[in-house]
Amino acid sequence: MPDARRPGAADARPRLLVLASTYPRWPGDPEPGFVHELAKRLADRFRVIALVPHAPGAKRRECMDGVDVVRYRYAPRRMETLVNDGGIVTNLRRAKWKLLLVPAFVLAQAWATWRLLRRERIDVVHAHWLLPQGLVAALLQSLPGRKVPFVVTSHGADLYALRGKALDALKRFVVARAASVTVVSSAMLDRLAAIGADAGKVSVLSMGVDLAQRFAPDPSVPRSDRELLFVGRLVEKKGLRHLLDAMPAVLRAHPDARLVVAGFGPEEGALREQARSLGLEHAVRFLGAVPQAELPSLYRRAALFVAPFVRAESGDEEGLGLVLVEAIGCGCPVVVGNVAAMGEVFGAELPTVAVDARDAQALAARIGAALDDPDARRDSAERLRATVVGRFGWERVADAYAGLLSRARGAA
């Protein structure tokens, strides 16, 4: 393969520019990596350049898994804190002063995108999130000169949390300009329709999970009969505080139950204090950030994976919840908060695993019932894995996105 930095004429692959705000800062970074996972699986069919924001400690440019990663500066190094450790929406709610970073962030991204479009002769763009990446792609396409088609994918927070007439108008503008739009769950189609976006060019196409190798069962690993597992960013919509509220009731029925928390985020301090105030120090263990490579062992060991998703006060909620698919892939039984997108994952199984996570007693009862019946847990896990493998495996997902991007390029 030609050098990713200096592609030679022999490299006949069409050139794909990926725009994203959430992206690994370095190999093994615990930040969500689904955009990179897709990009690297497209690299055999496209010459992929990922344009992402710089972060302290990250390289300005590097090749990761065949993807040429370019990071743009948008603020002094110490202030480049808008996108990591919780995401843009969470960081803005946590620190209002970071609103001052937004104009610089968008302008820096637009300038870096424009330069790459010209210098690299990009054939097609894949923008992740309607705002701001989709907006940047749409605005640049509106300028005089060569028009580069773009596909935009909404992952949830951009659709659910960023609300208001002005923001909805920007989303409609992005959808109107895009060659095609994908959302990661059917529930998100309804939200796009509600804001008046053209639903005719929108399709449901999730991100994927490596269910063939990384997130697969391992019969040699003994599964606990008492360990509960939470994995995710420590932000409101993930619902960990509601799981902590339910733990005293869980422990009354199952005194040996233990909760392992794998994740980091802006609410970590408050959640640790909540656990202390509830007297849960002996029963709850916070692991902090856990590299992706170490997650399968946690999923394979846990008696039950609990994802107590809720709708946040901002309106943000889980777009799909790939951690669920990872857990199910490893054969781990699950209990989930009943937000709209869960029907996409569980289908007819939803009533057997979902609960209103804000109701501590109901959540504790659902967890307790699962702990009481290991045979039912095992049977449920086997049924769910058979369901998700065909829908969320990376091979299928990458093929679908490759086709979508190729059609967008061909229609230009």
Secondary structure as UniProt FT lines:
FT   TURN            9..10
FT   STRAND          15..19
FT   TURN            27..28
FT   HELIX           34..42
FT   TURN            43..45
FT   STRAND          47..53
FT   TURN            56..57
FT   STRAND          61..64
FT   TURN            65..66
FT   STRAND          67..72
FT   HELIX           77..79
FT   HELIX           88..94
FT   HELIX           96..100
FT   HELIX           101..120
FT   STRAND          124..128
FT   HELIX           130..134
FT   HELIX           135..141
FT   STRAND          150..154
FT   HELIX           157..160
FT   HELIX           165..177
FT   STRAND          180..183
FT   HELIX           186..194
FT   TURN            195..196
FT   HELIX           199..201
FT   STRAND          202..204
FT   TURN            211..215
FT   TURN            219..220
FT   STRAND          227..231
FT   HELIX           236..238
FT   HELIX           240..253
FT   TURN            255..256
FT   STRAND          258..262
FT   TURN            266..267
FT   HELIX           268..277
FT   TURN            278..279
FT   TURN            281..283
FT   STRAND          284..288
FT   HELIX           292..294
FT   HELIX           295..301
FT   STRAND          304..307
FT   TURN            313..314
FT   HELIX           322..329
FT   TURN            330..331
FT   STRAND          334..337
FT   TURN            340..341
FT   HELIX           342..346
FT   HELIX           347..349
FT   HELIX           350..353
FT   STRAND          354..355
FT   TURN            357..358
FT   HELIX           360..372
FT   HELIX           374..392
FT   HELIX           394..411
//
